[in-house]
């Protein structure tokens, strides 16, 4: 009579009725591909990657990406950018350097299905400038730089700092909403995706 | 205290449920799981954690210390007595040699395990204790919670403490969750962005 672990392995399809493995161990490439797919599915990470990739394309123009409190919100990608996905053997690409996100090598990787997973954004709202690293999967504001706190009193300075943090969160939210409005609409497939693809391939 | 100054790195969550909301109840909940320092004399534990005030980790929590306007702000303090594993191994190696010489046989597993625990307790009494605090801000007016940390282990630990102490049910504010929050349209990955492999995987 088979043991419980052997029976469980049989039910999972890992071993046959004779207890022998039904297939050879999966090769490394298959394991990496499975991990990349799981990462893409987790928490709808693919949607976050579409968002950041769309932002990269739109930020290539000098036009404001959206508005916040009636003011134009401009975005530029600065610092390193991490792309993830499936492109043959590669599941991740890191590009370093000031504005490396706009480099030709990055755009070429985008055409192969590696989309933006993590990036550092500079957000400019009127005279205020913020910098923050964002990710496709989770709502993290990482290594953020805020505008200078002007209050000198400790309590007022803390309140002002927290107000700036909240403002930064709201700006990132505004960028998400701008994307979500487009993503939900028919223009996503009719206008945005063709435009994005044209920019990736240099046909724009 | 990153909330008070320095680089900003934080995760944001939506508060879906809360057992306590009044200043008195919230303060009491934090007070009930307040930080208690390690008992250096016994050496039994190598880690202690609990809630402390944002401005001063050594004072008792009161509503005036916990609340900043509408926000509840506290810190999660973690103290650890770190004993270098190499030191434990060296001490046990020396003990094993003297044991074999005295008794003419190697120690049993039980004897070795008891000796290891004894040595660990002694070494913990002399160990250097590291102390770290991670800030937590609950914006009660908008039901947003911020954990000012980036380590996944700490984020998980704090989320569990918040659930146990305050009955907080949290949902990460990542792109996937945001879509589920406010958008009704069913969407799937854009095939021409991710490539055929992903679209045929049927990710929803």
Interface residues (C-beta under 8 A of the other chain):
Chain A: X33 X37 X40 X41 X43 X44 X45 X46 X47 X48 X50 X51 X53 X85 X86 X87 X112 X113 X115 X132 X136 X137 X138 X139 X140 X141 X142 X143 X144 X145 X146 X158 X159 X161 X162 X165 X166 X168 X169 X176 X180 X183 X184 X188 X189 X193 X196 X197
Chain B: X3 X4 X5 X7 X8 X9 X10 X11 X12 X13 X68 X69 X71 X137 X139 X144 X146 X150 X172 X173 X174 X175 X176 X177 X178 X179 X180 X182 X183 X185 X187 X189 X190 X192 X193 X194 X195 X197 X198 X201 X203
